[in-house]
Amino acid sequence: MLQFSADDIDRALSFPGLVETLRTAFREGAVQPVRHHHTVERAQGTDSTLLLMPAWTDFKAPGAGTDGHIGVKIVTVSPDNNDIAKPAVVGLYLLLDGVTGEPQALMDGPRLTQWRTACASALAASYLARADASKLLVIGAGAQCKFLARAHAAVRPIKQIRIWNRTTANAETLAASLRGEGFEASAVSDLDAELGWADIVTAGTISTTPLVKGERLKPGCHVDLVGGFTPGMREADDAAIGKARVYVDTRAGATKEAGDIVQPIASGVLKAEDIVADLHELARGQKPARQSVDEITLFKSVGAALEDLAAGIAVYKALKR
């Protein structure tokens, strides 16, 4: 069994390449059981969470071959790790032969997640953002946000990147890193003003208070919401949801886990049937993408095991000896 580090994954993948890999994956589909979510109770301290996200090749699909893969992402969330200078979220991805079940590769889970999450957003933007979108606003400055900026630049002609974060110093650090890669990037302090500037807004925070205000968005803007992954988290307000054509990565995941979808449905601002399409439907051409230059589009993702499987296979094929 091979082992791949974060650096190995960076060497194996490219943003344009993984976007197209995910496009094919969503078009063809895979078997994705409901993710397992377990609480690890502690006698002292904060409980931990164990997440198991499996997926495998749909061998019964029309035209499916006889080979394929099985994959599972294993993630633990241990909040008390912050007190001992360790990451709160730790994980790995295990890829197995789909026929024999033999382990093929073990790879860094957080890095694989950063790549596939960003490229899923970029895949959505390839359908939903205006073709001439050149101004990108990044909300948040965590590790995922750098990947989001780079991925969007792979599918749209991004010329300027502005970064807002509650801690301005972190936004400055991310901007400097992106400038080092050749982007015109800067940190900003007035989020409301920047919302009216951006052609694409991508948000990667764990906020429970909406940051993206619909009244500030300009016509033709595309909004990408990545950070929230529980019903209590929220990155966009009701005005943004109400004035946008709403898309999701998967209907089952978004309507159960995403506060930006769950809360507006509960309040009556959005109906589940108002969601225009998911990534499967967009990739298959079954539902419409952007329809005009002036409409506002909004994409909400919570992640899908299919994305991990497709990215894991891509890494394995690129690096296997």
C-alpha positions in Angstrom: 0.0 0.0 0.0 1.3 3.4 -1.0 1.2 6.5 1.3 0.9 10.0 0.0 1.6 13.2 2.0 0.1 16.6 1.5 3.1 17.5 -0.6 2.6 14.4 -2.7 -1.1 15.4 -3.3 0.0 18.9 -4.3 2.4 17.4 -6.8 -0.2 15.1 -8.3 -3.1 17.4 -8.8 -3.8 20.6 -10.8 -6.8 22.8 -10.5 -7.9 22.6 -14.2 -7.3 18.9 -14.2 -9.3 18.2 -11.0 -12.2 20.4 -12.0 -12.6 18.2 -15.2 -12.1 15.0 -13.1 -15.0 16.1 -10.9 -17.1 17.1 -13.9 -16.8 13.6 -15.2 -17.4 12.1 -11.7 -20.7 14.0 -11.2 -21.8 13.2 -14.7 -21.1 9.4 -14.2 -22.0 9.2 -10.5 -20.9 6.7 -7.8 -22.4 4.9 -4.9 -22.5 7.2 -1.9 -24.0 5.8 1.4 -25.1 8.3 4.0 -22.0 9.5 5.9 -21.5 8.1 9.4 -21.4 10.6 12.2 -20.5 9.3 15.7 -20.0 11.1 19.0 -17.0 10.0 21.0 -18.0 10.8 24.6 -15.4 11.9 27.1 -15.4 11.6 30.9 -13.6 14.9 30.9 -13.3 17.6 28.3 -15.2 18.1 25.1 -16.6 15.2 23.2 -14.9 14.3 19.9 -16.6 13.4 16.6 -15.8 10.5 14.2 -16.9 10.9 10.6 -16.8 8.1 8.0 -17.5 9.0 4.4 -17.5 6.0 2.0 -18.0 5.9 -1.8 -17.3 3.4 -4.5 -17.6 2.8 -8.2 -21.1 2.0 -9.3 -20.4 -1.3 -10.9 -24.1 -1.8 -11.9 -24.3 1.4 -13.8 -24.9 1.1 -17.6 -21.6 0.9 -19.4 -19.6 0.4 -16.2 -16.4 -1.6 -16.5 -15.3 -4.4 -14.3 -12.6 -2.4 -12.5 -13.0 0.4 -10.1 -12.3 1.6 -6.6 -13.7 1.8 -3.1 -12.7 4.8 -0.8 -13.4 6.0 2.6 -12.5 9.2 4.4 -11.9 9.0 8.1 -12.0 12.2 10.0 -11.9 13.0 13.7 -12.8 16.4 15.2 -11.4 16.9 18.7 -11.9 20.5 19.8 -9.7 20.2 22.9 -6.7 19.6 20.6 -6.5 23.4 20.3 -5.3 23.5 23.9 -2.3 21.3 23.2 -1.3 23.0 19.9 -2.6 20.2 17.7 -5.1 20.5 14.8 -8.7 20.0 15.9 -9.5 18.2 12.6 -7.4 15.2 11.6 -8.1 12.7 8.9 -6.9 10.4 6.2 -8.3 8.8 3.0 -8.1 5.1 2.3 -8.4 3.9 -1.3 -9.0 0.2 -2.1 -9.2 -1.9 -5.2 -12.9 -2.1 -6.1 -12.7 -5.8 -7.2 -10.4 -7.4 -4.6 -10.8 -4.9 -1.8 -7.0 -4.7 -1.3 -5.7 -1.4 0.1 -4.0 0.7 -2.6 -3.2 4.0 -1.0 -3.4 6.0 2.3 -3.3 9.7 1.8 -3.5 13.0 3.8 -7.2 13.7 4.4 -7.1 17.4 5.0 -5.1 18.2 1.9 -7.3 16.0 -0.3 -10.4 17.7 1.1 -8.9 21.2 0.4 -8.4 20.3 -3.2 -11.7 18.6 -3.9 -13.7 21.2 -2.0 -12.2 24.1 -4.0 -12.5 22.3 -7.3 -16.1 21.5 -6.6 -16.8 25.2 -6.1 -14.8 26.0 -9.3 -16.8 23.3 -11.2 -20.0 25.1 -10.1 -18.6 28.4 -11.1 -17.9 27.1 -14.6 -21.6 26.8 -15.0 -22.9 29.7 -12.8 -20.4 32.5 -12.9 -20.3 35.0 -15.8 -17.7 34.1 -18.4 -16.1 37.5 -17.9 -16.0 37.4 -14.1 -12.6 38.9 -13.1 -13.1 40.3 -9.6 -13.0 37.7 -6.8 -13.9 38.4 -3.1 -12.7 35.8 -0.6 -14.5 35.9 2.8 -12.2 34.1 5.3 -8.5 33.5 5.4 -8.2 29.9 6.6 -6.3 27.2 4.7 -9.3 26.4 2.5 -9.6 30.0 1.3 -6.3 29.9 -0.6 -7.4 26.8 -2.5 -10.7 28.5 -3.3 -9.0 31.5 -4.8 -6.7 29.4 -6.9 -9.5 27.1 -8.1 -11.7 29.9 -9.2 -8.8 31.4 -11.1 -8.6 28.2 -13.1 -12.1 28.5 -14.5 -12.6 32.3 -14.8 -10.3 35.2 -15.9 -9.7 36.4 -12.3 -7.6 39.6 -12.4 -8.1 41.0 -8.9 -8.6 39.2 -5.5 -9.7 40.9 -2.4 -9.8 39.2 1.0 -11.9 40.0 4.0 -11.4 38.4 7.4 -12.4 39.3 10.9 -8.7 39.2 11.8 -7.2 41.6 9.2 -3.7 40.3 9.8 -4.7 36.9 8.6 -6.2 38.4 5.4 -2.9 40.2 4.9 -1.0 37.0 5.2 -3.2 35.2 2.7 -3.0 38.2 0.3 0.8 38.1 0.5 0.8 34.4 -0.2 -1.4 34.8 -3.3 0.8 37.7 -4.5 3.7 35.4 -4.3 2.0 33.2 -6.8 1.4 36.1 -9.2 -2.1 37.2 -8.3 -3.1 40.8 -7.7 -4.4 40.3 -4.2 -5.1 42.6 -1.2 -6.7 42.6 2.2 -9.8 44.8 2.7 -11.7 45.9 5.8 -15.2 47.0 4.5 -17.0 43.8 3.6 -20.3 45.5 2.6 -18.6 47.7 0.1 -16.6 44.8 -1.4 -19.8 42.7 -1.8 -20.9 45.3 -4.4 -17.6 45.2 -6.2 -17.2 41.4 -6.7 -18.1 39.3 -9.7 -17.6 36.2 -7.6 -17.9 35.9 -3.8 -16.5 32.8 -2.2 -17.0 32.3 1.6 -15.1 29.8 3.6 -16.0 30.5 7.2 -17.7 28.8 10.1 -19.8 31.9 10.9 -23.3 31.5 12.5 -24.1 35.1 11.6 -24.7 35.9 7.9 -21.8 37.8 6.2 -23.1 37.9 2.6 -25.9 40.5 2.5 -28.2 40.2 -0.5 -28.9 43.9 -0.7 -25.2 44.5 -1.3 -24.7 42.1 -4.2 -24.5 43.5 -7.7 -26.4 42.1 -10.7 -24.7 39.2 -12.3 -22.7 38.2 -9.2 -22.1 34.5 -8.3 -22.0 33.5 -4.7 -20.1 30.4 -3.5 -20.8 29.3 0.1 -18.3 26.7 1.4 -17.7 27.1 5.1 -20.9 26.2 6.9 -21.4 22.5 7.4 -24.1 22.3 10.2 -27.7 23.6 10.3 -26.6 26.3 12.8 -24.0 27.9 10.5 -24.9 30.6 8.1 -22.8 32.7 5.6 -25.6 34.4 3.6 -28.7 36.2 4.7 -32.3 35.6 3.6 -32.1 38.5 1.1 -29.2 36.8 -0.7 -31.0 33.5 -0.8 -34.3 35.2 -1.9 -32.8 37.1 -4.8 -30.5 34.4 -6.2 -31.0 31.2 -8.3 -29.9 28.6 -5.8 -27.8 25.5 -6.6 -26.2 22.9 -4.4 -23.6 20.1 -4.6 -26.1 17.4 -3.6 -29.7 18.0 -2.7 -29.7 15.4 0.1 -26.7 16.8 1.8 -27.5 20.5 1.5 -31.1 20.2 2.6 -30.1 18.3 5.7 -26.7 19.8 6.8 -26.4 23.3 5.4 -27.7 26.2 7.5 -27.7 28.4 4.4 -30.4 26.0 3.0 -32.0 24.5 6.0 -32.8 27.8 7.8 -34.4 29.6 4.7 -36.5 26.5 4.1 -37.6 26.5 7.7 -38.6 30.2 7.6 -40.3 29.9 4.2 -37.8 32.1 2.3 -36.9 29.1 0.2 -38.6 25.9 -0.8 -36.7 22.7 -1.5 -38.2 22.6 -5.0 -36.8 26.1 -5.6 -33.3 24.7 -5.7 -32.5 24.8 -9.4 -30.0 22.0 -9.7 -27.3 20.0 -8.1 -23.9 19.3 -9.6 -25.0 15.9 -10.9 -27.8 17.7 -12.9 -25.5 20.5 -14.1 -22.8 18.1 -15.2 -25.4 15.9 -17.1 -27.0 18.9 -18.7 -30.3 18.0 -17.1 -31.0 21.4 -15.5 -30.2 25.0 -16.6 -27.1 26.8 -15.6 -26.8 30.7 -15.7 -29.5 32.1 -17.9 -28.6 35.8 -18.1 -25.7 38.2 -17.4 -27.7 40.0 -14.7 -29.1 37.2 -12.6 -27.5 36.4 -9.3 -26.5 32.8 -8.8 -25.7 31.1 -5.4 -24.0 27.7 -4.9 -23.9 26.0 -1.5 -21.8 22.9 -0.8 -21.4 20.6 2.1 -19.1 18.1 0.4 -19.7 14.7 -1.1 -17.9 11.4 -0.8 -17.9 11.2 -4.6 -15.5 14.1 -4.7 -13.1 12.4 -2.3 -13.2 9.2 -4.3 -12.5 11.0 -7.6 -9.7 13.1 -6.2 -8.2 10.1 -4.4 -8.2 8.0 -7.6 -6.6 10.9 -9.5 -3.8 11.1 -6.9 -3.2 7.4 -7.0 -3.1 7.2 -10.8 -0.7 10.1 -11.0 1.7 8.8 -8.4 1.6 5.0 -8.4 4.9 3.4 -9.2 
